Amino acid sequence: MILINLLPDEYRQKRRTPVKLMLAVAGAVAVNGSLAAYLAWTAFGVAAEVKSEHTVLQDQRASLDPQVAYHKDLEKESASFEQREEMLKAITVKRVPWTKKLDELIDVINAGGDGEKYLVWLDDLTIDQKENTRAKTFGTFKSTAHSGSSTFGHIANFLDDIERSSFCEDFQKPAPPEGTQTSKDEGLVPTEVFNFELQLGLKAPEERLRGPDGKLLPVTEKPKAEKKGGKKK
C-alpha cells in the first residue's frame, strides 16, 4: 500500500541518514586515511631512510678506497717479485758454481797420493756451457790430463774417483780415456807419462737439481753426493 504525505514541507518529518551507513562511511574514510598515511610514510620515510643508508655506505666506501688502492699496489708488487723469483730460479738452475767445482776436482786429484793410487795433473781447462737443444747437450768440461804412470789402471782409478765424487754430480759420466804414452825418460820424474783427455758432459738443468734418489730438489738445495769408498773394487 502506497502512503502519500500530504503535509506541507514545513510540517513534514525530515529523513536522517541511517547510523549503519554513517558507520560504514566513517570506517571507509578511516581505512582510506590509514592507507594514505602508510603510502606517504612509504614514499617519504623509507626513501629518506634509504638515502641515509646510501650516504653512510658512500662514506664507508670513501674510507675504504685508499685501502683498496694500497691492496692493488701490493698485488702489483707481489706479481713483480714473483716474476723476479722465477727469473732467479731460471738463472740458478742453469748456473754452475765453477769455483766450487774446481776445488772438488783438486780434491780428487790430491786423493791419488804420491802415485800409489794415481798421479794425475792437468795442463789446460776448457769449459763450454752452450746449450744445444737439438743435440741435447748442455755444455762440456775438457782438460788435457797426464798420468805419471804407464799403468792404465791408475787412470781407471782416477776416473772412478771422479765419477764417485761430488764434482761429478753436475756432469755425465767421464768419457773413456784416449791418449798417447810418451817414451820412457829416466831423467824425468815421473819417467813415463800417459797423456789423455778428461771430458765430461754437463747434465741438463733439471737433472742437476735431482738428488741421489732421483727426486727433484728445491732450487735452493743442491743434491749431495753419495759417500762411497775410495778403493776400486
Secondary structure, 3 states (H helix, E strand, C coil): CCCCCCCCHHHCCCCCCCHHHHHHHHHHHHHHHHHHHHHHHHHHHHHHHHHHHHHHHHHHHHHHHHHHHHHHHHHHHHHHHHHHHHHHHHHHHHCCCHHHHHHHHHHHHHCCCCCCCCCEEECCCEEECCCECCCCECCEEEEEEEECCCCHHHHHHHHHHHHHCHHHHHECCCCCCCEEECCCCCCCCCCCCEEEEEEEEECCCCHHHECCCCCECCCCCCCCCCCCCCCCC
